[in-house]
């Protein structure tokens, strides 16, 4: 065959070859697993997510492997536990040699983009994203970010969460001061800005045969409790259902020092107002996702796009008189997860999923080889034919360590104390059974499993045929500087 004939035949074969699926990865920040209508919530309205759930594989038992932002997000994009990739707390740099999912997808021919929050350190790298719209000052193009947009529009520092005067009932309280009505136009709020950038990207990629990976990463419903109208007033604090605060809530909070008071809530009115704003933020995201998913369909991209929705971690939302994340209880560690994909029938999966399993699954569904060093597993088979060998276990690690298996949760608090809960009979985690004779064998199994997990050796990250990205090796001086700044972050709740 002549060379020109060979090239023509190759081009024709390439044109007829099925395109790898696009991937739209939607992550929200600090959203509990149960804060959706499709998860049975009695108050919050999420019609877009409810519709997505009906078209998706819905995972009712998905968990984060670390219930705080930076460790969780590093685990999602490396498929490795925090003690392996090195981001064990917010603010810390990752270990040398780590390679993130966007770089791997780009290596295999994907065009990649982020609109929103990434939360890796150092900020200056693109981490494998071709297009980078940061929500603050991350990435190589901060001038394309949301803060830069607000500065240009309103001057000064932009007032990222600028509140309208007089809309915060508790300006002097470490937690209550978060409340406020967004001062500027609704269309300039970050939730809408992230959607706008995501739609801008979809339109730019619509005519290109090259598959894309878009990470639409919303900060909300993460603190602060700031929203524009109509979402600021969407839910009536007087009628929503909230957990009953324990009798000692005020005494416990009074003993908390400094910024740790932000982890505790002892005022029912504050609990109601902040919960209403949390739900308002979720409904705001839900309406923006209707725009995003609608544009995906309008552009003719929906039929060949995997849509994944999840959160990095949850929020206690008043359970145990606690607020925010950092805990191994359900409100903090249990996250939403649903995945819609071409050719995959909707169903519910009850087996436990770790967020380290997301990366292997996406690579598997894209028909790409698994890199060495991943600790998660693809749940592609679990979604379709079922998988009798599935691990059905989650380990989550931060200031305490959780082992969850077979509905039994064991928590090592790293201070000599442990807790255990039988979620099958006690889903609200009201009764600690760690000392009960009935559960002795399960407690010892969890201890042994955690010991084995900590001692396991893990291969370095390696992608066949791929050169190490620039970000995978940090200058020792830069690493030392970042790590040195981290202690100021470690001892407080990250806002």
ChimeraX attribute file (.defattr): number of C-alpha atoms within 10 A of each C-alpha:
attribute: neighborCount
match mode: 1-to-1
recipient: residues
	/A:1	6
	/A:2	7
	/A:3	8
	/A:4	9
	/A:5	10
	/A:6	11
	/A:7	12
	/A:8	12
	/A:9	12
	/A:10	12
	/A:11	12
	/A:12	11
	/A:13	11
	/A:14	11
	/A:15	11
	/A:16	9
	/A:17	9
	/A:18	9
	/A:19	13
	/A:20	18
	/A:21	23
	/A:22	23
	/A:23	23
	/A:24	23
	/A:25	19
	/A:26	17
	/A:27	24
	/A:28	24
	/A:29	22
	/A:30	28
	/A:31	33
	/A:32	25
	/A:33	26
	/A:34	19
	/A:35	23
	/A:36	24
	/A:37	18
	/A:38	19
	/A:39	16
	/A:40	10
	/A:41	14
	/A:42	13
	/A:43	15
	/A:44	22
	/A:45	22
	/A:46	23
	/A:47	16
	/A:48	20
	/A:49	22
	/A:50	16
	/A:51	13
	/A:52	23
	/A:53	23
	/A:54	16
	/A:55	17
	/A:56	25
	/A:57	23
	/A:58	24
	/A:59	23
	/A:60	20
	/A:61	20
	/A:62	25
	/A:63	32
	/A:64	31
	/A:65	31
	/A:66	35
	/A:67	31
	/A:68	28
	/A:69	25
	/A:70	23
	/A:71	31
	/A:72	29
	/A:73	27
	/A:74	29
	/A:75	32
	/A:76	23
	/A:77	22
	/A:78	27
	/A:79	28
	/A:80	26
	/A:81	25
	/A:82	23
	/A:83	16
	/A:84	21
	/A:85	22
	/A:86	18
	/A:87	23
	/A:88	24
	/A:89	24
	/A:90	22
	/A:91	24
	/A:92	24
	/A:93	26
	/A:94	27
	/A:95	16
	/A:96	17
	/A:97	17
	/A:98	22
	/A:99	29
	/A:100	21
	/A:101	22
	/A:102	25
	/A:103	23
	/A:104	23
	/A:105	21
	/A:106	17
	/A:107	16
	/A:108	15
	/A:109	13
	/A:110	23
	/A:111	22
	/A:112	21
	/A:113	24
	/A:114	27
	/A:115	26
	/A:116	28
	/A:117	23
	/A:118	26
	/A:119	21
	/A:120	23
	/A:121	20
	/A:122	17
	/A:123	15
	/A:124	14
	/A:125	17
	/A:126	21
	/A:127	21
	/A:128	23
	/A:129	23
	/A:130	15
	/A:131	18
	/A:132	24
	/A:133	27
	/A:134	26
	/A:135	28
	/A:136	19
	/A:137	19
	/A:138	23
	/A:139	26
	/A:140	17
	/A:141	15
	/A:142	19
	/A:143	16
	/A:144	18
	/A:145	22
	/A:146	25
	/A:147	20
	/A:148	20
	/A:149	18
	/A:150	19
	/A:151	14
	/A:152	13
	/A:153	12
	/A:154	12
	/A:155	11
	/A:156	9
	/A:157	11
	/A:158	17
	/A:159	15
	/A:160	20
	/A:161	19
	/A:162	14
	/A:163	20
	/A:164	14
	/A:165	10
	/A:166	10
	/A:167	14
	/A:168	17
	/A:169	14
	/A:170	15
	/A:171	14
	/A:172	10
	/A:173	11
	/A:174	15
	/A:175	22
	/A:176	21
	/A:177	14
	/A:178	20
	/A:179	23
	/A:180	26
	/A:181	23
	/A:182	23
	/A:183	20
	/A:184	19
	/A:185	9
	/A:186	16
	/A:187	11
	/A:188	18
	/A:189	19
	/A:190	22
	/A:191	25
	/A:192	19
	/A:193	22
	/A:194	27
	/A:195	22
	/A:196	17
	/A:197	23
	/A:198	25
	/A:199	20
	/A:200	12
	/A:201	18
	/A:202	20
	/A:203	16
	/A:204	10
	/A:205	16
	/A:206	15
	/A:207	11
	/A:208	10
	/A:209	12
	/A:210	14
	/A:211	22
	/A:212	24
	/A:213	23
	/A:214	23
	/A:215	23
	/A:216	26
	/A:217	26
	/A:218	25
	/A:219	23
	/A:220	23
	/A:221	27
	/A:222	21
	/A:223	21
	/A:224	19
	/A:225	27
	/A:226	29
	/A:227	28
	/A:228	22
	/A:229	15
	/A:230	12
	/A:231	20
	/A:232	23
	/A:233	15
	/A:234	17
	/A:235	22
	/A:236	14
	/A:237	18
	/A:238	11
	/A:239	10
	/A:240	15
	/A:241	13
	/A:242	16
	/A:243	13
	/A:244	12
	/A:245	18
	/A:246	12
	/A:247	10
	/A:248	11
	/A:249	16
	/A:250	15
	/A:251	10
	/A:252	15
	/A:253	18
	/A:254	12
	/A:255	10
	/A:256	13
	/A:257	9
	/A:258	9
	/A:259	14
	/A:260	15
	/A:261	21
	/A:262	21
	/A:263	20
	/A:264	25
	/A:265	23
	/A:266	21
	/A:267	14
	/A:268	15
	/A:269	11
	/A:270	17
	/A:271	23
	/A:272	22
	/A:273	21
	/A:274	25
	/A:275	22
	/A:276	27
	/A:277	28
	/A:278	29
	/A:279	24
	/A:280	28
	/A:281	27
	/A:282	24
	/A:283	24
	/A:284	24
	/A:285	23
	/A:286	19
	/A:287	18
	/A:288	19
	/A:289	21
	/A:290	17
	/A:291	17
	/A:292	20
	/A:293	17
	/A:294	13
	/A:295	18
	/A:296	20
	/A:297	13
	/A:298	11
	/A:299	13
	/A:300	12
	/A:301	19
	/A:302	21
	/A:303	13
	/A:304	17
	/A:305	22
	/A:306	22
	/A:307	20
	/A:308	21
	/A:309	21
	/A:310	25
	/A:311	28
	/A:312	31
	/A:313	32
	/A:314	34
	/A:315	30
	/A:316	24
	/A:317	24
	/A:318	24
	/A:319	21
	/A:320	19
	/A:321	24
	/A:322	23
	/A:323	23
	/A:324	25
	/A:325	26
	/A:326	23
	/A:327	27
	/A:328	29
	/A:329	21
	/A:330	21
	/A:331	28
	/A:332	29
	/A:333	28
	/A:334	27
	/A:335	30
	/A:336	26
	/A:337	23
	/A:338	23
	/A:339	21
	/A:340	22
	/A:341	21
	/A:342	14
	/A:343	9
	/A:344	15
	/A:345	14
	/A:346	19
	/A:347	16
	/A:348	16
	/A:349	18
	/A:350	12
	/A:351	19
	/A:352	20
	/A:353	28
	/A:354	24
	/A:355	30
	/A:356	27
	/A:357	23
	/A:358	25
	/A:359	25
	/A:360	26
	/A:361	19
	/A:362	21
	/A:363	18
	/A:364	17
	/A:365	18
	/A:366	18
	/A:367	11
	/A:368	15
	/A:369	13
	/A:370	18
	/A:371	17
	/A:372	13
	/A:373	19
	/A:374	22
	/A:375	17
	/A:376	21
	/A:377	20
	/A:378	20
	/A:379	20
	/A:380	19
	/A:381	13
	/A:382	15
	/A:383	20
	/A:384	15
	/A:385	8
	/A:386	12
	/A:387	13
	/A:388	9
	/A:389	7
	/A:390	15
	/A:391	13
	/A:392	16
	/A:393	17
	/A:394	21
	/A:395	23
	/A:396	24
	/A:397	25
	/A:398	21
	/A:399	16
	/A:400	16
	/A:401	20
	/A:402	26
	/A:403	22
	/A:404	22
	/A:405	18
	/A:406	15
	/A:407	18
	/A:408	20
	/A:409	27
	/A:410	28
	/A:411	25
	/A:412	20
	/A:413	16
	/A:414	11
	/A:415	8
	/A:416	6
	/A:417	9
	/A:418	18
	/A:419	17
	/A:420	24
	/A:421	23
	/A:422	21
	/A:423	17
	/A:424	10
	/A:425	11
	/A:426	13
	/A:427	12
	/A:428	15
	/A:429	18
	/A:430	11
	/A:431	14
	/A:432	15
	/A:433	20
	/A:434	21
	/A:435	12
	/A:436	10
	/A:437	10
	/A:438	10
	/A:439	16
	/A:440	12
	/A:441	10
	/A:442	18
	/A:443	24
	/A:444	13
	/A:445	15
	/A:446	22
	/A:447	16
	/A:448	11
	/A:449	13
	/A:450	18
	/A:451	11
	/A:452	11
	/A:453	11
	/A:454	10
	/A:455	8
	/A:456	8
	/A:457	10
	/A:458	12
	/A:459	10
	/A:460	16
	/A:461	20
	/A:462	18
	/A:463	17
	/A:464	11
	/A:465	8
	/A:466	11
	/A:467	9
	/A:468	15
	/A:469	17
	/A:470	13
	/A:471	20
	/A:472	16
	/A:473	15
	/A:474	16
	/A:475	10
	/A:476	10
	/A:477	9
	/A:478	12
	/A:479	18
	/A:480	14
	/A:481	12
	/A:482	16
	/A:483	16
	/A:484	12
	/A:485	12
	/A:486	16
	/A:487	14
	/A:488	10
	/A:489	13
	/A:490	14
	/A:491	12
	/A:492	15
	/A:493	16
	/A:494	16
	/A:495	9
